[in-house]
Structure formats: C-alpha cells, structure tokens
Amino acid sequence: MRLILADDSVLLREGLSRLLEDAGHDVVAAVGDADALLDAVERHEPDVAVVDVRMPPTHTDEGLRAAVEIRERWPGVGVLVLSQYVEKTYAATLLAGTTEGLGYLLKDRVSEVADFLDSLERVRGGGTVFDPEVVRQLLARTTHADPLSRLSPRESEVLRHLAEGFVNAAIAERLHVSLSTVEKHVNAIVDKLDLPRDPGYSRRVLAILRYLDG
C-alpha cells in the first residue's frame, strides 16, 4: 500500500519507513509536522496516513487536528493515529465522526511488527483498529452509576472487542463461541445501554461513544 508517515522524531520516521518498505509497502512521504502532512496527503493521496498526535510547533494536538482534517477532506484516505499515551479527549474526537478506515494505537504497539502491519491492512480496508489499552481506559469507570455495570462479564468482553474494531465473526473466533452467540451478546449490549434504533446511527459506535465523555 502507499503510505505517508508523520512524526517529529526522525529516528521513528526512518525506522518505520524501513520496516514498511521491507514489508513491501511504498512510503511516499515521511514528514515532521502537521502542515507538511496535509501538503503530502494533498499531493499523494495515499492509502493510509500514519500520524503522531503531538507534533510541532506546540506538541499538543497538531497531529490529531490534521488527522481530523484528512478524514474530512480526503475520506478515502485511511488514518492510523499513533500516541505515546492514552489520550481520551483525542480518541473521543476521532470517534465522533465515522470510524471507517480509522485506527488509534499506542507507539509501543509498533514493536509488535506483525500486529502493526495487520492494523494498517485493516485500516486500509475500511476497518477500525483501536489499541486494547486505549479501549480499556476509554471504557473504564469508577462510579456506581456506570452503565457498563449492566453488562455481564462476557458482554463487557464482547464490547471491548467491538471497540477494537473486530467484526462479529472475528470475535466469535477469539472467544471460541458461535457467531450466533456473539450476535446475541451484541444485541443484549445495545439493549441494556438503551441505544436508539435509528437506521442513521451505528449502535456499535454509540455503545463506545456513550462512555467517552467521562
């Protein structure tokens, strides 16, 4: 696939470029700031842009804002966001729009080369990929009023896999249960969370978004 890398660390850019090229992919641009990223996407329109959250000049949310702009201006370009830490606000901002062709991984995950390459393929194919640790922290709650408390342990496990971007068949395989069992769990989850049955909304996405404001 054709890729653009955006990270202010030269070492990380060079390391990722070599890793991806060795895997047979084409890194058409590797840049160090958000403006250069947007220029590169406009020029090359890659399959996927791999974007660091924090980049110059302020090292706060430049990469995140650029990622959101890419998804608005070039919806056919997949975006895989990399972050050093779990940043709930940034993850929630990304999830507020469509989640097709979107990923959010911690940088430590890059060291697991096979998983990282698989994540890129899934994002390229229109899938959603969220780091398990990101999902765990996004869904964590400490109050007794936590809506997640309505879910059984198995339903919570299914919801975690949904949030990581897995389809029902993949969840069934991971949990060693039938596809119909997973479908029943998904239906139970959205019912227990009182999610609307509006065809204009994805109840899967709403099940995750319900918890991102806390």
FIKOLZA-1660 file (N, C-alpha, C; in steps of 0.1 Angstrom, whole numbers, plus 5000, padded with zeros to 4 digits):
% residues 214
   i   px   py   pz ch aa at
   1 5008 4988 5000  A  M  N
   1 5000 5000 5000  A  M CA
   1 5009 5012 5000  A  M  C
   2 5003 5024 4997  A  R  N
   2 5010 5037 4996  A  R CA
   2 5008 5044 5010  A  R  C
   3 5018 5048 5016  A  L  N
   3 5017 5053 5030  A  L CA
   3 5024 5067 5031  A  L  C
   4 5019 5075 5040  A  I  N
   4 5026 5087 5045  A  I CA
   4 5028 5086 5060  A  I  C
   5 5040 5089 5064  A  L  N
   5 5043 5089 5079  A  L CA
   5 5045 5103 5083  A  L  C
   6 5039 5106 5095  A  A  N
   6 5041 5120 5101  A  A CA
   6 5044 5118 5116  A  A  C
   7 5057 5122 5119  A  D  N
   7 5061 5121 5133  A  D CA
   7 5073 5131 5134  A  D  C
   8 5074 5138 5145  A  D  N
   8 5086 5148 5146  A  D CA
   8 5099 5141 5149  A  D  C
   9 5098 5128 5153  A  S  N
   9 5110 5120 5156  A  S CA
   9 5116 5115 5143  A  S  C
  10 5128 5119 5140  A  V  N
  10 5135 5115 5128  A  V CA
  10 5138 5100 5129  A  V  C
  11 5142 5095 5141  A  L  N
  11 5145 5081 5143  A  L CA
  11 5133 5072 5140  A  L  C
  12 5122 5077 5146  A  L  N
  12 5109 5069 5144  A  L CA
  12 5105 5068 5130  A  L  C
  13 5106 5080 5123  A  R  N
  13 5102 5080 5109  A  R CA
  13 5111 5071 5100  A  R  C
  14 5124 5072 5103  A  E  N
  14 5133 5064 5095  A  E CA
  14 5131 5049 5098  A  E  C
  15 5129 5046 5111  A  G  N
  15 5127 5032 5114  A  G CA
  15 5114 5026 5109  A  G  C
  16 5103 5034 5109  A  L  N
  16 5090 5029 5104  A  L CA
  16 5091 5028 5088  A  L  C
  17 5098 5038 5082  A  S  N
  17 5099 5037 5068  A  S CA
  17 5106 5025 5063  A  S  C
  18 5117 5021 5070  A  R  N
  18 5124 5009 5066  A  R CA
  18 5116 4997 5069  A  R  C
  19 5109 4996 5080  A  L  N
  19 5101 4985 5084  A  L CA
  19 5090 4983 5073  A  L  C
  20 5084 4993 5069  A  L  N
  20 5073 4992 5060  A  L CA
  20 5078 4989 5046  A  L  C
  21 5089 4995 5042  A  E  N
  21 5094 4992 5028  A  E CA
  21 5099 4977 5028  A  E  C
  22 5105 4973 5039  A  D  N
  22 5109 4958 5039  A  D CA
  22 5097 4949 5038  A  D  C
  23 5085 4954 5042  A  A  N
  23 5073 4946 5042  A  A CA
  23 5066 4947 5028  A  A  C
  24 5072 4955 5019  A  G  N
  24 5067 4956 5005  A  G CA
  24 5058 4968 5003  A  G  C
  25 5057 4977 5013  A  H  N
  25 5049 4989 5011  A  H CA
  25 5057 5001 5006  A  H  C
  26 5050 5011 5001  A  D  N
  26 5056 5022 4995  A  D CA
  26 5054 5035 5004  A  D  C
  27 5064 5040 5010  A  V  N
  27 5063 5052 5018  A  V CA
  27 5065 5064 5009  A  V  C
  28 5055 5070 5005  A  V  N
  28 5056 5081 4995  A  V CA
  28 5060 5094 5001  A  V  C
  29 5059 5096 5015  A  A  N
  29 5064 5108 5021  A  A CA
  29 5065 5105 5036  A  A  C
  30 5075 5111 5042  A  A  N
  30 5078 5110 5057  A  A CA
  30 5081 5124 5062  A  A  C
  31 5072 5130 5070  A  V  N
  31 5073 5144 5073  A  V CA
  31 5073 5146 5088  A  V  C
  32 5076 5158 5093  A  G  N
  32 5077 5160 5107  A  G CA
  32 5068 5170 5113  A  G  C
  33 5058 5175 5106  A  D  N
  33 5049 5184 5112  A  D CA
  33 5035 5183 5104  A  D  C
  34 5025 5189 5110  A  A  N
  34 5011 5188 5105  A  A CA
  34 5009 5194 5092  A  A  C
  35 5015 5206 5090  A  D  N
  35 5014 5213 5077  A  D CA
  35 5020 5205 5065  A  D  C
  36 5031 5199 5068  A  A  N
  36 5038 5191 5058  A  A CA
  36 5029 5179 5055  A  A  C
  37 5023 5173 5066  A  L  N
  37 5015 5162 5064  A  L CA
  37 5003 5165 5055  A  L  C
  38 4996 5176 5057  A  L  N
  38 4985 5179 5049  A  L CA
  38 4989 5181 5034  A  L  C
  39 5000 5188 5032  A  D  N
  39 5005 5190 5019  A  D CA
  39 5008 5177 5012  A  D  C
  40 5014 5168 5019  A  A  N
  40 5018 5155 5014  A  A CA
  40 5005 5147 5010  A  A  C
  41 4995 5147 5019  A  V  N
  41 4983 5140 5016  A  V CA
  41 4976 5146 5003  A  V  C
  42 4976 5159 5002  A  E  N
  42 4970 5165 4990  A  E CA
  42 4978 5161 4978  A  E  C
  43 4991 5160 4979  A  R  N
  43 4999 5157 4967  A  R CA
  43 4998 5142 4963  A  R  C
  44 4998 5133 4973  A  H  N
  44 4999 5119 4970  A  H CA
  44 4986 5111 4972  A  H  C
  45 4977 5116 4980  A  E  N
  45 4965 5109 4984  A  E CA
  45 4968 5094 4986  A  E  C
  46 4975 5091 4997  A  P  N
  46 4979 5077 5000  A  P CA
  46 4968 5068 5004  A  P  C
  47 4971 5055 5006  A  D  N
  47 4961 5046 5011  A  D CA
  47 4958 5049 5026  A  D  C
  48 4969 5051 5033  A  V  N
  48 4969 5053 5048  A  V CA
  48 4979 5064 5052  A  V  C
  49 4975 5073 5061  A  A  N
  49 4984 5082 5067  A  A CA
  49 4986 5078 5082  A  A  C
  50 4999 5076 5086  A  V  N
  50 5002 5072 5099  A  V CA
  50 5007 5085 5106  A  V  C
  51 4999 5089 5117  A  V  N
  51 5000 5103 5122  A  V CA
  51 5003 5102 5137  A  V  C
  52 5013 5110 5141  A  D  N
  52 5016 5112 5156  A  D CA
  52 5006 5122 5161  A  D  C
  53 5001 5121 5173  A  V  N
  53 4992 5131 5179  A  V CA
  53 4999 5144 5181  A  V  C
  54 5010 5144 5187  A  R  N
  54 5017 5156 5191  A  R CA
  54 5029 5159 5182  A  R  C
  55 5028 5171 5175  A  M  N
  55 5038 5175 5166  A  M CA
  55 5041 5190 5167  A  M  C
  56 5051 5195 5161  A  P  N
  56 5054 5209 5162  A  P CA
  56 5043 5217 5156  A  P  C
  57 5042 5230 5161  A  P  N
  57 5051 5237 5170  A  P CA
  57 5048 5236 5184  A  P  C
  58 5036 5233 5189  A  T  N
  58 5033 5233 5203  A  T CA
  58 5033 5219 5209  A  T  C
  59 5034 5209 5201  A  H  N
  59 5035 5195 5206  A  H CA
  59 5023 5192 5215  A  H  C
  60 5011 5196 5211  A  T  N
  60 4999 5193 5218  A  T CA
  60 4990 5184 5210  A  T  C
  61 4982 5190 5201  A  D  N
  61 4972 5182 5193  A  D CA
  61 4973 5185 5178  A  D  C
  62 4985 5190 5173  A  E  N
  62 4986 5193 5159  A  E CA
  62 4983 5181 5150  A  E  C
  63 4989 5170 5154  A  G  N
  63 4986 5157 5146  A  G CA
  63 4972 5153 5146  A  G  C
  64 4966 5154 5157  A  L  N
  64 4952 5150 5158  A  L CA
  64 4943 5159 5150  A  L  C
  65 4945 5172 5150  A  R  N
  65 4937 5181 5142  A  R CA
  65 4940 5179 5127  A  R  C
  66 4952 5175 5124  A  A  N
  66 4955 5172 5110  A  A CA
  66 4948 5159 5106  A  A  C
  67 4947 5149 5115  A  A  N
  67 4940 5137 5112  A  A CA
  67 4926 5139 5109  A  A  C
  68 4919 5147 5118  A  V  N
  68 4905 5150 5116  A  V CA
  68 4903 5157 5102  A  V  C
  69 4912 5167 5099  A  E  N
  69 4911 5174 5086  A  E CA
  69 4912 5164 5074  A  E  C
  70 4921 5155 5075  A  I  N
  70 4923 5145 5065  A  I CA
  70 4910 5137 5063  A  I  C
  71 4904 5133 5073  A  R  N
  71 4892 5125 5072  A  R CA
  71 4880 5133 5066  A  R  C
  72 4881 5146 5068  A  E  N
  72 4870 5155 5063  A  E CA
  72 4873 5158 5048  A  E  C
  73 4885 5160 5044  A  R  N
  73 4889 5164 5031  A  R CA
  73 4892 5153 5021  A  R  C
  74 4897 5142 5027  A  W  N
  74 4900 5130 5018  A  W CA
  74 4895 5118 5025  A  W  C
  75 4882 5116 5025  A  P  N
  75 4876 5104 5032  A  P CA
  75 4881 5091 5027  A  P  C
  76 4887 5090 5015  A  G  N
  76 4892 5077 5011  A  G CA
  76 4905 5074 5016  A  G  C
  77 4912 5083 5024  A  V  N
  77 4925 5080 5030  A  V CA
  77 4923 5075 5044  A  V  C
  78 4928 5063 5046  A  G  N
  78 4928 5058 5060  A  G CA
  78 4937 5065 5069  A  G  C
  79 4934 5066 5082  A  V  N
  79 4942 5073 5092  A  V CA
  79 4945 5064 5103  A  V  C
  80 4958 5062 5106  A  L  N
  80 4962 5054 5118  A  L CA
  80 4970 5064 5127  A  L  C
  81 4964 5067 5138  A  V  N
  81 4970 5076 5148  A  V CA
  81 4979 5069 5157  A  V  C
  82 4991 5074 5160  A  L  N
  82 5000 5068 5170  A  L CA
  82 5001 5078 5181  A  L  C
  83 5001 5073 5193  A  S  N
  83 5003 5082 5205  A  S CA
  83 5012 5075 5215  A  S  C
  84 5019 5083 5223  A  Q  N
  84 5028 5078 5233  A  Q CA
  84 5019 5073 5245  A  Q  C
  85 5008 5080 5248  A  Y  N
  85 5000 5077 5259  A  Y CA
  85 4985 5076 5254  A  Y  C
  86 4977 5071 5263  A  V  N
  86 4962 5070 5260  A  V CA
  86 4957 5084 5263  A  V  C
  87 4952 5091 5253  A  E  N
  87 4947 5105 5254  A  E CA
  87 4932 5104 5251  A  E  C
  88 4924 5104 5261  A  K  N
  88 4910 5101 5259  A  K CA
  88 4903 5112 5251  A  K  C
  89 4906 5125 5253  A  T  N
  89 4899 5135 5246  A  T CA
  89 4902 5134 5231  A  T  C
  90 4915 5131 5227  A  Y  N
  90 4918 5129 5213  A  Y CA
  90 4911 5117 5207  A  Y  C
  91 4911 5106 5214  A  A  N
  91 4904 5094 5209  A  A CA
  91 4889 5097 5207  A  A  C
  92 4883 5104 5216  A  A  N
  92 4869 5107 5215  A  A CA
  92 4866 5116 5203  A  A  C
  93 4875 5126 5201  A  T  N
  93 4873 5134 5189  A  T CA
  93 4873 5126 5176  A  T  C
  94 4882 5117 5175  A  L  N
  94 4883 5108 5163  A  L CA
  94 4870 5100 5162  A  L  C
  95 4866 5094 5173  A  L  N
  95 4854 5086 5172  A  L CA
  95 4841 5093 5170  A  L  C
  96 4841 5107 5171  A  A  N
  96 4829 5114 5170  A  A CA
  96 4824 5114 5155  A  A  C
  97 4833 5111 5146  A  G  N
  97 4829 5110 5132  A  G CA
  97 4828 5096 5128  A  G  C
  98 4828 5093 5115  A  T  N
  98 4828 5079 5110  A  T CA
  98 4840 5072 5114  A  T  C
  99 4839 5059 5118  A  T  N
  99 4851 5052 5122  A  T CA
  99 4856 5042 5111  A  T  C
 100 4851 5043 5099  A  E  N
 100 4857 5035 5089  A  E CA
 100 4871 5040 5085  A  E  C
 101 4880 5030 5083  A  G  N
 101 4893 5034 5079  A  G CA
 101 4901 5042 5090  A  G  C
 102 4899 5038 5102  A  L  N
 102 4904 5046 5113  A  L CA
 102 4911 5037 5123  A  L  C
 103 4923 5041 5128  A  G  N
 103 4930 5034 5139  A  G CA
 103 4936 5043 5149  A  G  C
 104 4937 5038 5161  A  Y  N
 104 4944 5046 5172  A  Y CA
 104 4952 5036 5180  A  Y  C
 105 4965 5037 5179  A  L  N
 105 4974 5027 5186  A  L CA
 105 4984 5034 5194  A  L  C
 106 4988 5028 5205  A  L  N
 106 5000 5033 5213  A  L CA
 106 5013 5030 5205  A  L  C
 107 5023 5038 5206  A  K  N
 107 5035 5036 5199  A  K CA
 107 5042 5023 5203  A  K  C
 108 5040 5019 5215  A  D  N
 108 5046 5006 5219  A  D CA
 108 5041 4995 5210  A  D  C
 109 5029 4996 5204  A  R  N
 109 5024 4985 5196  A  R CA
 109 5032 4984 5183  A  R  C
 110 5039 4994 5179  A  V  N
 110 5047 4993 5166  A  V CA
 110 5058 4982 5167  A  V  C
 111 5063 4980 5180  A  S  N
 111 5073 4970 5181  A  S CA
 111 5068 4956 5178  A  S  C
 112 5055 4954 5179  A  E  N
 112 5048 4941 5175  A  E CA
 112 5045 4942 5160  A  E  C
 113 5056 4939 5152  A  V  N
 113 5055 4942 5138  A  V CA
 113 5044 4936 5131  A  V  C
 114 5041 4923 5133  A  A  N
 114 5030 4916 5126  A  A CA
 114 5017 4923 5129  A  A  C
 115 5014 4926 5142  A  D  N
 115 5002 4932 5146  A  D CA
 115 5001 4946 5140  A  D  C
 116 5012 4954 5139  A  F  N
 116 5012 4967 5134  A  F CA
 116 5008 4966 5119  A  F  C
 117 5015 4957 5112  A  L  N
 117 5012 4956 5097  A  L CA
 117 4997 4952 5095  A  L  C
 118 4993 4943 5103  A  D  N
 118 4979 4938 5102  A  D CA
 118 4969 4950 5105  A  D  C
 119 4972 4959 5114  A  S  N
 119 4964 4970 5117  A  S CA
 119 4963 4980 5105  A  S  C
 120 4975 4982 5098  A  L  N
 120 4975 4990 5086  A  L CA
 120 4966 4984 5076  A  L  C
 121 4967 4971 5074  A  E  N
 121 4958 4965 5064  A  E CA
 121 4943 4966 5067  A  E  C
 122 4940 4965 5080  A  R  N
 122 4926 4966 5083  A  R CA
 122 4921 4981 5081  A  R  C
 123 4929 4991 5085  A  V  N
 123 4925 5004 5083  A  V CA
 123 4924 5007 5068  A  V  C
 124 4933 5002 5060  A  R  N
 124 4933 5004 5045  A  R CA
 124 4920 4998 5040  A  R  C
 125 4915 4987 5045  A  G  N
 125 4903 4980 5041  A  G CA
 125 4890 4986 5046  A  G  C
 126 4891 4998 5053  A  G  N
 126 4880 5004 5059  A  G CA
 126 4876 5000 5073  A  G  C
 127 4884 4992 5079  A  G  N
 127 4881 4987 5092  A  G CA
 127 4885 4997 5103  A  G  C
 128 4882 4994 5116  A  T  N
 128 4885 5002 5127  A  T CA
 128 4895 4995 5136  A  T  C
 129 4905 5001 5140  A  V  N
 129 4915 4994 5149  A  V CA
 129 4918 5003 5161  A  V  C
 130 4915 4999 5173  A  F  N
 130 4918 5006 5185  A  F CA
 130 4927 4997 5194  A  F  C
 131 4938 5003 5199  A  D  N
 131 4946 4996 5208  A  D CA
 131 4938 4991 5220  A  D  C
 132 4940 4978 5224  A  P  N
 132 4933 4973 5236  A  P CA
 132 4934 4982 5248  A  P  C
 133 4946 4987 5251  A  E  N
 133 4948 4996 5263  A  E CA
 133 4940 5009 5261  A  E  C
 134 4939 5014 5249  A  V  N
 134 4931 5026 5247  A  V CA
 134 4917 5023 5250  A  V  C
 135 4912 5012 5245  A  V  N
 135 4898 5008 5247  A  V CA
 135 4895 5006 5262  A  V  C
 136 4904 4999 5269  A  R  N
 136 4902 4996 5283  A  R CA
 136 4901 5009 5291  A  R  C
 137 4909 5019 5288  A  Q  N
 137 4909 5032 5295  A  Q CA
 137 4897 5040 5291  A  Q  C
 138 4893 5039 5279  A  L  N
 138 4881 5047 5275  A  L CA
 138 4868 5042 5281  A  L  C
 139 4868 5028 5283  A  L  N
 139 4856 5022 5289  A  L CA
 139 4856 5021 5304  A  L  C
 140 4867 5025 5310  A  A  N
 140 4868 5024 5325  A  A CA
 140 4860 5034 5332  A  A  C
 141 4853 5030 5342  A  R  N
 141 4845 5040 5350  A  R CA
 141 4846 5036 5365  A  R  C
 142 4845 5045 5374  A  T  N
 142 4847 5043 5388  A  T CA
 142 4834 5045 5396  A  T  C
 143 4824 5051 5390  A  T  N
 143 4812 5054 5398  A  T CA
 143 4802 5042 5397  A  T  C
 144 4794 5041 5407  A  H  N
 144 4784 5030 5408  A  H CA
 144 4773 5031 5397  A  H  C
 145 4772 5044 5391  A  A  N
 145 4762 5046 5381  A  A CA
 145 4767 5042 5367  A  A  C
 146 4779 5037 5367  A  D  N
 146 4785 5033 5354  A  D CA
 146 4775 5024 5346  A  D  C
 147 4771 5028 5334  A  P  N
 147 4762 5020 5326  A  P CA
 147 4768 5006 5323  A  P  C
 148 4781 5005 5322  A  L  N
 148 4787 4993 5319  A  L CA
 148 4784 4982 5330  A  L  C
 149 4780 4987 5342  A  S  N
 149 4777 4977 5352  A  S CA
 149 4765 4969 5349  A  S  C
 150 4757 4973 5339  A  R  N
 150 4746 4965 5335  A  R CA
 150 4750 4953 5327  A  R  C
 151 4762 4953 5322  A  L  N
 151 4766 4942 5313  A  L CA
 151 4772 4931 5320  A  L  C
 152 4770 4919 5315  A  S  N
 152 4777 4907 5321  A  S CA
 152 4792 4907 5317  A  S  C
 153 4800 4899 5324  A  P  N
 153 4814 4899 5321  A  P CA
 153 4816 4895 5306  A  P  C
 154 4809 4886 5301  A  R  N
 154 4810 4882 5287  A  R CA
 154 4806 4893 5277  A  R  C
 155 4795 4900 5281  A  E  N
 155 4791 4911 5273  A  E CA
 155 4801 4923 5273  A  E  C
 156 4807 4925 5284  A  S  N
 156 4818 4935 5285  A  S CA
 156 4830 4931 5276  A  S  C
 157 4833 4918 5276  A  E  N
 157 4844 4913 5268  A  E CA
 157 4841 4915 5253  A  E  C
 158 4828 4912 5249  A  V  N
 158 4824 4914 5235  A  V CA
 158 4825 4929 5232  A  V  C
 159 4820 4938 5241  A  L  N
 159 4821 4952 5238  A  L CA
 159 4835 4957 5236  A  L  C
 160 4844 4952 5244  A  R  N
 160 4858 4955 5243  A  R CA
 160 4864 4952 5229  A  R  C
 161 4860 4940 5224  A  H  N
 161 4864 4936 5211  A  H CA
 161 4858 4944 5200  A  H  C
 162 4845 4948 5202  A  L  N
 162 4839 4956 5192  A  L CA
 162 4846 4970 5191  A  L  C
 163 4850 4975 5203  A  A  N
 163 4857 4988 5203  A  A CA
 163 4870 4987 5196  A  A  C
 164 4876 4975 5196  A  E  N
 164 4889 4974 5190  A  E CA
 164 4888 4972 5175  A  E  C
 165 4875 4971 5170  A  G  N
 165 4873 4971 5156  A  G CA
 165 4870 4958 5150  A  G  C
 166 4869 4947 5158  A  F  N
 166 4867 4934 5153  A  F CA
 166 4852 4932 5149  A  F  C
 167 4850 4925 5138  A  V  N
 167 4836 4921 5133  A  V CA
 167 4832 4909 5141  A  V  C
 168 4819 4906 5140  A  N  N
 168 4813 4895 5148  A  N CA
 168 4820 4882 5146  A  N  C
 169 4823 4879 5134  A  A  N
 169 4830 4866 5131  A  A CA
 169 4844 4865 5138  A  A  C
 170 4851 4876 5138  A  A  N
 170 4864 4876 5144  A  A CA
 170 4863 4875 5159  A  A  C
 171 4853 4881 5165  A  I  N
 171 4851 4880 5179  A  I CA
 171 4847 4866 5183  A  I  C
 172 4839 4859 5175  A  A  N
 172 4835 4845 5178  A  A CA
 172 4847 4836 5178  A  A  C
 173 4856 4839 5168  A  E  N
 173 4868 4831 5167  A  E CA
 173 4877 4833 5180  A  E  C
 174 4879 4846 5184  A  R  N
 174 4887 4849 5195  A  R CA
 174 4882 4843 5208  A  R  C
 175 4868 4843 5210  A  L  N
 175 4862 4839 5222  A  L CA
 175 4858 4824 5222  A  L  C
 176 4860 4818 5210  A  H  N
 176 4857 4804 5209  A  H CA
 176 4843 4801 5211  A  H  C
 177 4834 4809 5205  A  V  N
 177 4820 4807 5206  A  V CA
 177 4814 4808 5192  A  V  C
 178 4801 4805 5191  A  S  N
 178 4795 4806 5178  A  S CA
 178 4792 4820 5174  A  S  C
 179 4790 4822 5161  A  L  N
 179 4787 4836 5156  A  L CA
 179 4773 4840 5161  A  L  C
 180 4764 4831 5162  A  S  N
 180 4751 4835 5167  A  S CA
 180 4751 4839 5182  A  S  C
 181 4761 4833 5190  A  T  N
 181 4762 4837 5204  A  T CA
 181 4767 4852 5204  A  T  C
 182 4777 4855 5196  A  V  N
 182 4782 4869 5196  A  V CA
 182 4771 4878 5192  A  V  C
 183 4763 4875 5182  A  E  N
 183 4752 4883 5178  A  E CA
 183 4742 4886 5189  A  E  C
 184 4740 4875 5197  A  K  N
 184 4731 4877 5208  A  K CA
 184 4737 4886 5219  A  K  C
 185 4750 4885 5221  A  H  N
 185 4756 4894 5231  A  H CA
 185 4756 4908 5226  A  H  C
 186 4758 4911 5213  A  V  N
 186 4758 4924 5208  A  V CA
 186 4744 4930 5209  A  V  C
 187 4734 4923 5206  A  N  N
 187 4720 4927 5208  A  N CA
 187 4717 4931 5223  A  N  C
 188 4722 4922 5232  A  A  N
 188 4720 4925 5246  A  A CA
 188 4727 4937 5250  A  A  C
 189 4739 4940 5245  A  I  N
 189 4747 4951 5249  A  I CA
 189 4739 4964 5245  A  I  C
 190 4735 4965 5233  A  V  N
 190 4729 4978 5228  A  V CA
 190 4715 4979 5235  A  V  C
 191 4708 4968 5238  A  D  N
 191 4696 4969 5245  A  D CA
 191 4698 4974 5260  A  D  C
 192 4707 4969 5267  A  K  N
 192 4710 4972 5281  A  K CA
 192 4714 4987 5282  A  K  C
 193 4721 4992 5271  A  L  N
 193 4726 5006 5271  A  L CA
 193 4715 5016 5266  A  L  C
 194 4704 5010 5263  A  D  N
 194 4692 5019 5258  A  D CA
 194 4696 5027 5246  A  D  C
 195 4703 5021 5236  A  L  N
 195 4708 5029 5225  A  L CA
 195 4696 5029 5214  A  L  C
 196 4695 5041 5207  A  P  N
 196 4684 5042 5198  A  P CA
 196 4685 5033 5186  A  P  C
 197 4673 5029 5181  A  R  N
 197 4672 5020 5170  A  R CA
 197 4669 5029 5157  A  R  C
 198 4679 5038 5155  A  D  N
 198 4678 5047 5144  A  D CA
 198 4687 5042 5133  A  D  C
 199 4681 5039 5120  A  P  N
 199 4690 5034 5110  A  P CA
 199 4701 5044 5106  A  P  C
 200 4700 5056 5110  A  G  N
 200 4710 5066 5106  A  G CA
 200 4723 5065 5115  A  G  C
 201 4722 5057 5126  A  Y  N
 201 4733 5056 5135  A  Y CA
 201 4738 5042 5136  A  Y  C
 202 4751 5040 5139  A  S  N
 202 4756 5027 5142  A  S CA
 202 4756 5025 5157  A  S  C
 203 4748 5015 5161  A  R  N
 203 4746 5012 5175  A  R CA
 203 4760 5007 5181  A  R  C
 204 4768 5001 5173  A  R  N
 204 4781 4997 5178  A  R CA
 204 4789 5009 5182  A  R  C
 205 4790 5019 5173  A  V  N
 205 4797 5031 5176  A  V CA
 205 4791 5038 5188  A  V  C
 206 4778 5039 5189  A  L  N
 206 4772 5046 5200  A  L CA
 206 4775 5039 5214  A  L  C
 207 4776 5025 5213  A  A  N
 207 4780 5018 5225  A  A CA
 207 4793 5022 5231  A  A  C
 208 4802 5026 5222  A  I  N
 208 4815 5031 5227  A  I CA
 208 4815 5046 5231  A  I  C
 209 4808 5054 5222  A  L  N
 209 4808 5068 5224  A  L CA
 209 4801 5072 5238  A  L  C
 210 4792 5063 5242  A  R  N
 210 4784 5066 5254  A  R CA
 210 4793 5069 5266  A  R  C
 211 4806 5063 5266  A  Y  N
 211 4814 5064 5277  A  Y CA
 211 4826 5074 5275  A  Y  C
 212 4827 5080 5264  A  L  N
 212 4839 5088 5261  A  L CA
 212 4838 5102 5267  A  L  C
 213 4827 5107 5272  A  D  N
 213 4826 5120 5277  A  D CA
 213 4830 5120 5292  A  D  C
 214 4833 5109 5298  A  G  N
 214 4836 5108 5312  A  G CA
 214 4851 5106 5314  A  G  C
% end
